[in-house]
Amino acid sequence: MAISQRLRGYMDRCGTRFDEWPHEHSSEMARAAQAAHVPGRQVAKAVLVQAGDEYMLAVLPSSKHVSFNFLQQWLAREVTLAEEHTTAALFPDCELGAIPPVGAAYGLKTIIDDDMLMDRDVWFEGGDHHTLIHMNAENWRRLQKGAGHFAFSI
């Protein structure tokens, strides 16, 4: 499997420049970061959450974890981890655990942890466990148009 065609189409429509970095299969984001020689804070991971009756992506550094308490306080509703079958249905062109942290490509709202807005470069899985996407922060922010952000990781 290569990077998601839906993601590629969205990035092309946004005029976003990016590089593809193939790596050995890794189902753990930390190992993918190691393979690319990138600090975990620069590798974005996406976590599909259910907030009330709505699904959305929580995007944070791969070296951190989602604080569901912080998300619930900020969104003022119950927030839980989405079930695997829902993730598979919403991201049919992606391997489980490798969903791209670009909700707009899939019609989903996105919430970005403030730590993902600090670095000059961002890396992320593009839909498979063999390819990292790399782009500069300006292009990253262009993809995240309309996303909310605050500090929700621990």
Secondary structure as UniProt FT lines:
FT   HELIX           5..13
FT   TURN            14..15
FT   STRAND          19..22
FT   HELIX           29..35
FT   TURN            36..37
FT   HELIX           40..42
FT   STRAND          43..51
FT   TURN            52..53
FT   STRAND          54..61
FT   TURN            62..63
FT   HELIX           68..75
FT   STRAND          79..81
FT   HELIX           84..90
FT   TURN            92..93
FT   TURN            96..97
FT   HELIX           103..106
FT   STRAND          109..113
FT   HELIX           114..117
FT   STRAND          121..125
FT   STRAND          131..136
FT   HELIX           137..143
FT   TURN            144..146
FT   STRAND          148..150
//
